[in-house]
């Protein structure tokens, strides 16, 4: 099902995959306010929705916004509270890129404009997530919310050095059963690629807000270092970013992600027994 900027694919497996940062749409009335539309799209989770396209065949439900995170970030606390106090991050309506460059030519959005964007895009996105989680929980009792992300391997303003390939977020074990985190961690470890559980990225607002194991909703975030499925230039610039999606380049990581998604579904089966 497609509703303009909001994409919803309904499946019957006990799994919802959310895509809060793959959107690149910038409403025309907002475009002129940005320094450039390229800059406003630069930090998207590029091609993640294509990388995870296989989940539909496994019966997963998918919820995706086409709106750029620079317009409004649906994975931030709507109150404006920082997810990572004391560390660099971006806001509900970001004013800078990840590397600290200003996004707006003049003044950033004021409180009234932020409220308007929230009503237009943030609230409907989360209403859709809520609806699908409730639907599947009524069918299965237990459901997993898998929040799919990616980021450049090196962003010095956000973290030191090179990010592990797989960054698993459960907010310190709060948002899901330890058995689910262990199953995902074991798959990452067996892949031979680097991984971390609750490292720099412990789960965004979506994971933290919906992850309520005691209510049958187990939420987990996977932040992929982009190098796992596409080439990263040494210096990202308008003439080289983003590269086109390359299924052949992504093929090496797809089986690992497939095993992770299957483990999420298997976890709910075990909980139902």
Number of C-alpha atoms within 10 A of each C-alpha: 9 10 8 8 13 17 17 18 16 17 18 16 18 28 31 26 25 24 23 28 28 25 24 22 18 19 11 8 7 10 15 13 16 21 15 14 18 14 19 25 24 21 21 22 24 26 21 20 22 13 19 17 12 15 20 16 8 16 17 21 23 24 23 22 26 18 23 24 29 28 26 22 24 26 23 22 17 19 7 10 11 18 20 13 8 7 12 15 17 20 20 23 23 21 20 18 17 19 13 13 11 17 20 19 11 10 10 17 16 10 9 9 12 17 14 12 18 20 12 12 19 22 14 15 22 17 11 16 23 12 11 23 23 16 16 22 18 13 13 18 17 25 29 29 26 22 23 21 23 24 18 19 18 18 14 11 12 15 14 10 10 12 24 18 21 22 25 25 28 27 22 13 16 17 26 26 21 13 10 23 21 12 17 23 19 13 17 22 14 10 13 8 13 14 22 18 20 17 16 18 20 25 27 21 18 22 25 23 13 21 25 16 16 11 12 20 25 29 32 33 26 23 24 23 23 23 18 19 23 19 16 18 13 7 8 12 12 10 7 11 16 20 13 11 16 14 13 9 14 18 13 12 14 17 12 16 19 15 15 20 22 15 16 24 21 15 20 22 15 9 13 10 5
